[in-house]
Amino acid sequence: MVNETQKLVDGFLFSTSKEFNQGKSEFETITYLREKSDLSNPRTVLKLYNKLIESDTFNTMVGYTFL
């Protein structure tokens, strides 16, 4: 859930627009990954996790919570 007026993304409140936009982008990435990936398969999850860590995809609590 994203609330642009309050700079709130998935329950996390951001103090700057830059942080908010990064959190919003991570939320959109997570939504896409949940739709397109079989997260019930442990091998898929491990492969995805390793790829996300190596590429430093997430930098906010929104992304860290997903990991």
C-alpha positions in Angstrom: 0.0 0.0 0.0 1.3 3.4 -1.0 0.1 6.7 0.4 1.9 9.6 -1.4 0.4 12.3 0.8 1.9 10.9 4.0 5.0 9.3 2.3 3.9 5.9 3.6 4.8 2.7 1.8 3.8 -0.7 3.1 3.5 0.6 6.6 6.8 2.4 6.6 6.9 6.2 6.9 9.7 8.1 5.0 10.9 11.5 5.9 12.2 12.6 2.5 10.8 12.4 -1.0 13.9 10.6 -2.2 13.6 7.9 0.4 9.8 7.7 -0.3 10.4 7.2 -4.0 13.0 4.5 -3.4 10.6 2.7 -1.0 7.8 3.0 -3.6 10.1 1.6 -6.3 11.0 -1.3 -4.1 7.4 -2.0 -3.3 6.6 -2.1 -7.0 9.5 -4.5 -7.6 8.3 -6.8 -4.8 4.7 -6.7 -6.2 6.1 -7.8 -9.6 8.3 -10.5 -8.1 5.3 -11.9 -6.1 3.2 -12.0 -9.3 5.9 -13.6 -11.6 7.8 -15.9 -9.3 6.9 -19.2 -7.7 7.7 -18.3 -4.1 6.4 -21.7 -2.9 9.5 -23.3 -4.5 12.5 -23.1 -2.1 15.0 -23.3 -4.9 13.4 -20.5 -6.7 13.3 -18.4 -3.5 17.0 -19.1 -2.8 18.0 -18.2 -6.3 15.9 -15.0 -6.2 17.3 -14.1 -2.8 20.9 -14.5 -3.9 20.3 -12.4 -7.0 18.6 -9.6 -5.0 21.5 -9.6 -2.5 24.2 -9.6 -5.2 22.6 -6.8 -7.1 22.0 -4.7 -4.0 18.3 -4.3 -5.2 16.9 -3.3 -1.8 18.0 -0.4 0.4 14.9 0.5 2.5 13.0 -1.3 5.1 10.3 -2.1 2.5 12.8 -4.3 0.6 14.6 -5.6 3.7 11.3 -6.9 5.0 10.6 -8.8 1.8 14.0 -10.5 2.1 
